[in-house]
Amino acid sequence: MDFNNNKNICHRTTVDAAKARYTTIDIAGHKRSYDELRGSTDATSVLADITNRSNFRRPQIRDSYYPPLKASAIQNAEDFSCAAEYSQRKNLALTPNPISKPLLELSHPSYGLPQGLIGNFSSIGIKSIYPWQSDCLLRSGALGGQNLVYSAPTGGGKSLVADILMLKTVIENPEKKALLVLPYVALVQEKLRWLRRVVDGVTKNVDVSSRREQQPSLWRKRGDEDSVRVMGIFGGSRSQFTWADTDIAICTIEKANSLVNAAIDDCSVSKLGVVVIDELHFINDEYRGYILELMATKLLSLEQNVQLIGMSATLQNAETLAKWLNNAKFYISKYRPVPIEEHLVFDNAVYPASSSSRFYKTATQLSVQSQTQARPQPCRKILPSSSKQLKNPLINSVVSLANETARAGFGALVFCSSRSGCERDASLISQVLPRIEETDRAIMEKRRDLVNDLRSTSTGLDHVLERIIPLGVAFHHAGLTIEERDLIATAYDEGVIKVIVATCSLAAGINLPARRVILHGARMGSDLIGPSMLRQMRGRAGRKGKDEIGETYLCCQKSDLEAVAELMEAEIPNVESCLLPGKRERALLEVIATKLATSVESIDDYMKKTLLYQTIDHGELADMVKFTLDELKQTGLVQEDGASTFQATLLGEAIVMSSLTPEDGLFIHRELKKALQAFVMDGEMHVLYTFTPMQAPSATVNWQVFRQEMEGLDDSDLRVLNFVGLKPQVINKMAQGASMKETTPEEIEKARIYKRFYAALQLRDLCNEMPIHAVSRKYDLPRGAVQNLSQTCHGFATGMIKFCQRMDWGALVAVLDHYSDRLKAGAKSDLLALAEVTYIKSRTARVFWDNGYKTLGAIAAAHVNDLVPILLMAQPKKLKLDSHDEQKYHEKLLKKAEVISQSANRIWERQIQVEIDEE
């Protein structure tokens, strides 16, 4: 054995090995002759022969995929007929078809749909409807304008019923408008794309003769007045809404309520023909449900004959809801076009659970450690894994089931409790799926295209997605940007991605059905999910037209078995009013401000139209109304004259116009009143603080980052910090580990100011052209959260401007309006014109400016090939791609450049036309 120089060390260390191979002798300045260089045979020479290019080899880009793992095999139990075999084809009772029942044809005269609309439905695969849909349309009276409440399982086709009713209304009555209310922005965007395909080329039944009798107009018609126009309206959307520009408005709950308020205020509510409330059970939501009830109650109080349609997959008390909606007809369907098999997975064993009672019984028997009671027999067994990463039976089950699904050629949807859990599970699943060389070339080409599409977004390519997408796996959660989520969802729907791992919120946030739904536990964060959420997740199993059957696997650990058993047996809760104390103030303030009810009698009639009236003692409700009116008067939002007539004050009207709650409106009023006394104009921080929403999306504050940012503030920003009431010593104390108290109302308001200022710092960076991915990294936040802040601020900024306008604070309106444009562009003032062009925002706009494209005309006149290098420079990071991927990536950028050129030319031509008209 070789001994080291140190007598106490009897082995050779890695440091010694390194010293033997390399030298630390300084040879700088010591030249060798050319002959010595050419004749050197030293294998460890650090100088390469730069004159010999014949043997040059381009370095290969190493695949950065996770190392492969072997998934556990899944075996059928002996003497147990397992119905979940992919090779099995079930003999199912056939649904009646249009041949045996002509009423199932969309072209049947009973529905009165135009041929163009029928053709569009047919082109996207809808040539007939289900029997329950036909019964619901024809027997409920909804085709004649009757209010309707109906329920059908997820994937049962409930949306089509509402679509037919909406489209029929706006086509047959060109002056009438339709409003579709959805709970999430993602659903609004998805529905917007789908409905625009459906109405493409469809025209309304316009009386041409009456149009000829109208007075000639000096303004040229746009040309699409007779077409069915669809618009999406949500927080962050840049659409300037007017009823004249649309026929069907698809909105989030808050935007829909604002539109109804505005329509009542300007007396245009008579144009509303039909209002559809999707996910009607959302009235139960603790935070937003009451707004949905307010909107519906206002429409019920009007004598305008507006048809109300409510639908949901989870309605336990449809009859009560129908009674509330002016004695609407209600229809309950249990039909699912694709049957579902349900299973419970525990300790590497799969147990059948065809009904909730059987599921409860199975889970209960498994959770009881009894020697006398027989344990249920599994139908399949998942073999233990030899891999260290898959030793946990719960993780092993999830990975093995997803692997089996993907290798059989089907899609799997895995639900996890957290974002980090999503990424972890997605990485593990990718390690057991077929490697690149085992995958079909056409599929691999599409996956590379997806990677390039993600790489070309403004935020760049996520490093985890870069590793797992080539293997057919992706994750989907709120930490991703909207563009990333859309690309991943589309790829999954097209079969390019085989497995998506998502948070539980995806179940209600977007429509992504799968052959197999796998639940990694039954929790959202640390809390157990509710019965409605569980049903929605399980309801994603089975895709009509793609799968003959759907499967759900609820994988859980022993500590959750009893809770899961109770969850499966639990009834879906009734939909009840959320007009709780603290929210009734807004209900009465809005109805008084819009002059829908201004006397004690009319307010009493209005409250009788609420859902709350259906479920509470009427005497108790009258006392609540009186107490709430007194509170509104005390806070100065409502005033009463001698004749017991109520009127909203200027402040009350401003709060309603800006879509704020009374509590938030009073807080904003106090903040803006202080700003009017000493608004800090030599910087931008005060304006951006004003634009930051009350409930900033990033509620968690990294106090170390906050302290670091505070230390970098200039004199102007420090004045803002002190002016709004923040103390540097408190921030320093919090950064050292202290906690902020939020028990009393004063402490809660103070904490809100600190959180709001912290979000304003992020907004400042976004407005100064810092890309979303850089802001995300700086504040240790998900990219999606930063984008959500930016979009939420757009809508909040509009509300602040309306607030100031109603309060007649003209100077403040001018300042806020200017910064509102900067907020939308994510850039400084000199780039606002460029930021109007599609794909040119924030840092990209600055790169164009720095490279000589400083006007719209310059971009419009440029050749698309000249724009590609600019786009390449604007990418978040330098890329290392092989030649094939590099070519594909440049093709993507070229297409993007073509869109930019077309957008710039359209805007440029419009500006030139305006200048010509002015001359």
C-alpha positions, 0 to 999 in steps of 0.5 A, spaced: 500 500 500 502 506 498 503 511 504 501 518 504 506 523 506 502 524 512 504 519 517 497 519 520 494 517 513 494 510 510 491 511 503 491 515 497 486 521 497 482 524 491 486 530 492 493 526 491 490 523 485 489 530 482 496 533 484 499 527 480 495 528 474 495 536 474 501 541 475 500 548 479 507 550 476 506 557 473 508 557 466 505 564 464 510 567 459 514 561 458 514 560 450 515 554 447 518 553 440 513 551 434 517 545 433 516 543 440 509 544 440 508 540 433 512 535 436 509 534 443 507 527 445 504 529 452 497 526 452 496 531 458 497 537 454 492 543 455 494 546 448 490 544 442 493 543 435 489 549 432 492 548 425 489 541 424 482 542 423 481 535 419 479 532 425 475 537 429 468 534 432 463 539 434 461 538 441 454 534 442 449 537 446 448 532 452 441 530 453 439 533 460 433 527 462 433 524 468 436 517 469 431 512 467 427 507 472 424 501 472 416 501 473 413 496 477 409 491 474 401 490 475 398 483 476 391 481 476 389 477 482 388 470 481 381 468 481 379 475 480 375 478 474 378 485 473 374 489 468 380 494 467 384 490 462 385 495 456 384 489 451 377 488 454 371 491 450 365 491 454 358 490 451 354 496 453 347 498 452 347 503 446 345 510 446 339 511 441 341 514 435 338 519 430 336 513 425 332 510 431 330 517 434 330 523 429 329 528 435 336 527 436 338 530 430 341 538 431 337 539 424 331 537 426 326 543 426 324 543 433 330 546 435 330 551 429 337 552 428 340 555 422 344 551 417 350 554 417 350 553 425 349 546 424 354 545 419 359 548 424 357 543 429 358 538 424 365 540 423 367 539 430 364 532 431 357 534 434 352 531 429 347 529 434 345 530 441 344 525 447 336 523 449 337 527 455 339 533 452 333 533 447 328 532 453 331 538 457 331 542 451 324 540 448 320 539 455 323 544 459 320 550 455 327 553 455 327 554 447 321 558 448 325 563 454 323 559 460 328 559 466 332 553 467 336 549 472 339 543 470 345 538 472 349 533 468 355 529 470 362 532 468 363 530 460 355 529 460 354 534 455 351 539 459 354 545 456 351 544 449 344 545 452 346 552 454 350 554 447 344 552 443 339 556 447 344 562 447 346 562 440 338 561 438 337 567 442 342 572 439 340 569 432 333 570 432 333 576 436 339 580 433 338 586 438 338 581 444 345 579 447 347 573 451 352 573 457 355 567 459 358 567 466 364 562 468 368 562 475 375 562 472 379 566 466 382 559 463 375 557 462 373 563 459 379 563 454 377 556 452 370 557 451 371 563 447 376 559 442 370 554 442 364 558 441 368 563 435 369 556 432 362 554 432 359 561 430 364 562 424 360 565 418 354 564 422 349 571 421 343 573 425 336 574 422 337 581 420 331 585 417 334 588 411 328 592 409 328 596 416 335 597 415 334 601 409 329 605 412 334 608 417 338 615 416 344 614 412 350 615 417 357 618 416 361 613 419 362 606 415 360 600 417 365 595 420 362 589 416 361 584 421 354 587 424 350 581 422 355 576 424 355 573 431 360 576 435 363 573 441 368 577 446 371 574 452 372 579 458 376 578 464 381 581 469 387 583 465 384 582 458 385 588 453 378 588 450 374 595 451 367 592 452 361 595 449 354 592 447 354 594 440 361 590 439 358 583 441 353 579 441 355 574 446 360 576 452 363 571 456 365 573 463 368 571 469 364 572 475 366 579 477 366 582 470 359 579 469 357 583 475 360 589 473 357 589 466 350 588 469 351 594 474 353 598 468 347 596 464 342 598 469 346 604 470 345 606 463 339 603 462 341 598 456 339 592 461 333 591 456 338 588 451 340 582 455 336 576 452 339 570 456 344 570 462 348 563 463 351 561 469 356 555 469 358 552 475 352 554 479 354 551 485 360 556 485 355 560 489 357 556 495 364 559 494 366 563 501 369 568 497 366 569 490 360 566 491 356 572 493 357 576 487 354 571 483 348 571 487 348 579 487 348 579 480 342 573 479 338 577 484 339 584 480 336 580 474 331 577 478 328 584 480 328 587 473 322 586 469 326 585 463 324 578 461 331 576 461 332 568 461 336 565 466 340 558 465 344 555 471 348 549 470 352 544 474 355 537 475 354 537 482 347 540 484 344 537 490 338 542 491 336 543 484 329 544 486 331 550 491 335 553 486 330 553 481 325 556 485 329 562 487 330 563 479 323 565 478 320 558 479 325 555 473 324 548 470 329 544 473 332 537 470 337 532 473 341 527 468 345 522 471 347 520 464 355 519 462 357 517 455 363 514 457 362 509 463 367 509 469 370 504 473 373 506 480 378 503 484 381 504 491 389 503 491 392 502 498 399 499 500 400 496 492 394 493 492 388 495 487 381 494 490 374 495 486 369 500 488 364 501 483 359 505 488 360 510 494 357 505 498 362 499 496 368 504 496 366 506 503 366 499 505 372 497 502 376 503 505 373 502 512 375 494 512 382 496 510 383 501 516 380 496 521 386 492 524 382 486 526 384 479 526 377 476 525 374 481 520 376 479 513 380 484 509 377 485 502 381 482 496 384 486 491 383 485 484 390 487 482 397 487 485 402 492 484 409 489 485 414 493 490 419 497 486 427 495 487 428 503 486 430 507 491 425 513 489 419 508 488 420 505 495 414 508 498 408 504 496 403 510 495 408 513 490 410 507 487 402 506 485 401 513 482 408 512 477 406 504 475 399 506 474 401 512 470 406 508 466 401 503 464 396 508 461 401 511 457 405 505 454 398 502 452 397 509 448 392 512 453 392 519 456 393 519 464 391 525 469 394 525 475 392 530 481 397 532 486 396 536 493 401 541 491 405 544 486 412 541 488 408 535 488 406 535 481 413 537 479 416 531 483 411 526 480 412 528 473 419 527 474 419 520 477 413 518 471 418 521 466 423 516 468 419 510 467 416 511 460 420 509 454 426 513 452 427 517 446 430 512 442 424 508 443 419 513 441 415 514 434 419 519 430 413 523 428 411 524 436 418 526 438 418 531 432 411 534 435 414 534 442 420 538 440 416 543 437 412 543 443 419 544 447 421 550 442 414 553 443 415 553 450 422 556 449 420 562 445 415 564 450 417 571 453 418 567 460 423 562 456 423 554 458 422 551 464 428 547 466 424 541 469 419 541 463 425 541 458 427 534 461 420 531 461 416 533 455 421 529 450 418 523 454 411 525 454 410 528 461 408 535 463 405 538 469 400 543 469 399 548 475 398 556 477 405 557 477 406 556 470 404 562 465 397 562 461 401 561 455 405 555 458 399 552 460 395 553 454 401 550 450 401 544 454 393 543 455 393 543 447 399 538 446 395 533 451 389 534 447 392 532 441 396 526 444 403 529 444 403 529 451 401 522 455 401 524 462 399 531 465 400 532 473 396 537 476 394 540 482 387 539 484 384 546 482 385 544 475 379 539 476 375 545 476 379 550 472 380 547 465 377 541 461 382 536 460 379 529 460 383 522 460 382 515 460 385 514 467 385 519 472 389 518 478 389 521 485 395 522 489 392 522 495 385 526 497 388 533 499 389 540 497 395 542 500 394 540 507 386 540 507 382 534 505 378 536 499 371 536 499 366 532 496 364 536 490 372 537 488 372 530 488 367 528 484 369 533 479 376 530 479 373 523 478 369 526 473 375 527 468 375 520 467 373 518 460 373 521 453 367 521 449 370 519 442 377 516 444 375 512 450 370 506 451 371 506 458 374 511 464 378 509 470 379 513 476 384 510 482 384 514 488 391 512 491 392 513 499 396 512 505 393 508 511 393 515 515 388 517 510 384 511 509 378 513 514 378 520 512 377 518 505 372 513 506 368 518 510 369 523 504 366 518 499 360 517 503 359 524 504 353 527 500 354 533 496 353 539 500 347 544 498 348 550 494 346 555 500 347 563 500 353 566 502 350 573 503 354 573 510 355 579 515 360 583 511 358 581 504 351 584 505 353 591 505 355 590 498 349 587 496 345 593 499 350 598 497 350 596 489 342 595 489 341 602 492 347 605 488 344 603 481 337 605 483 334 598 483 331 599 490 331 606 494 326 605 499 324 600 505 319 597 501 323 596 494 329 593 498 325 588 502 322 586 495 329 585 493 331 581 498 325 576 497 329 575 490 335 573 494 337 565 495 338 567 502 330 569 503 329 561 501 333 559 507 333 563 512 327 566 517 324 572 514 323 576 521 331 575 522 332 577 515 328 583 516 333 585 522 339 584 518 337 588 513 335 594 518 342 593 521 346 593 514 342 599 512 344 603 519 352 600 518 352 603 511 349 610 513 354 610 519 360 609 514 358 615 509 356 610 503 348 611 504 344 617 506 337 617 508 332 623 507 326 624 511 321 620 506 325 613 508 328 614 501 336 611 501 341 614 496 348 612 495 353 618 497 358 620 492 363 615 495 358 609 495 357 610 488 365 611 486 365 604 490 360 601 486 363 603 479 370 601 481 367 594 483 370 594 490 367 591 496 365 597 501 371 595 506 376 595 501 373 601 498 373 605 504 381 603 505 382 605 498 378 612 500 383 613 506 389 612 502 387 616 496 385 622 501 392 622 503 395 621 496 391 628 494 395 631 500 402 630 498 402 625 492 409 623 490 410 625 483 418 625 482 417 617 482 413 612 480 412 608 486 406 612 489 402 610 483 404 603 482 402 602 490 395 605 488 395 600 482 396 594 487 390 590 489 388 590 496 388 582 496 395 582 492 396 575 489 403 574 492 400 574 499 407 571 502 412 576 503 420 574 503 422 579 508 429 578 506 428 580 499 423 586 502 429 589 506 434 588 500 429 592 496 428 597 501 435 598 502 436 600 494 430 605 494 432 612 492 429 618 496 423 619 492 421 611 493 423 612 501 418 618 501 412 613 499 415 608 504 414 613 509 408 616 507 404 610 506 406 608 513 411 603 513 417 603 518 424 600 516 425 598 523 419 593 522 422 591 515 428 589 518 425 586 524 421 581 520 427 580 516 431 577 522 425 572 523 420 576 527 412 575 525 407 580 524 401 580 528 394 580 525 389 579 530 386 586 531 383 590 525 388 595 526 394 590 525 390 587 519 390 593 516 397 595 517 399 588 515 395 589 508 399 595 507 406 592 508 404 586 503 401 591 498 407 595 498 411 588 497 407 587 491 408 594 488 415 593 488 414 587 483 409 591 479 415 596 479 420 591 476 415 589 471 413 596 469 421 597 468 421 592 463 424 586 467 421 580 464 416 575 468 422 570 469 427 575 472 421 578 477 419 571 479 427 569 480 428 575 484 422 575 489 422 567 489 415 567 486 412 562 481 412 565 474 404 564 474 404 568 480 407 574 477 403 574 471 397 573 475 399 580 479 400 583 472 394 581 470 390 583 476 393 590 476 390 591 469 383 590 472 384 594 479 387 600 475 381 601 471 377 600 477 382 606 481 381 610 475 373 610 475 373 611 482 377 617 481 373 619 476 366 619 480 370 622 486 371 628 481 379 627 482 381 629 475 388 631 476 389 624 479 385 621 474 390 624 469 396 621 472 393 614 473 391 613 466 398 615 464 401 609 468 395 604 466 398 604 459 405 603 462 402 597 466 399 594 460 405 595 456 410 593 461 415 598 459 417 605 459 413 611 456 418 611 450 416 604 448 408 605 449 407 605 441 411 599 440 408 595 445 401 595 441 404 590 436 403 583 438 408 579 441 412 586 442 412 587 450 416 589 456 424 587 454 422 585 447 420 592 445 426 595 448 431 590 444 427 592 438 428 599 440 435 598 441 436 595 434 433 601 431 426 599 430 423 605 434 417 606 430 411 602 428 413 604 421 420 601 421 417 595 424 412 595 418 417 596 413 422 591 415 422 584 412 420 578 416 427 575 416 430 581 419 426 581 425 428 574 427 435 576 429 432 581 434 427 576 437 433 571 438 436 577 442 430 578 446 430 570 448 431 570 456 437 566 455 442 563 450 440 557 447 445 551 446 441 546 441 443 541 436 443 543 428 436 540 427 433 543 433 436 550 432 433 550 425 426 548 428 427 554 433 428 559 427 422 556 424 418 558 430 421 565 430 420 566 423 412 565 424 412 569 430 416 575 426 410 574 420 405 575 426 409 581 428 409 584 421 402 583 420 400 586 426 405 592 425 402 593 418 395 593 421 396 598 426 400 603 422 395 603 416 389 604 421 394 610 424 395 613 417 387 612 415 386 616 421 391 622 419 388 622 412 381 623 415 383 628 420 386 632 414 
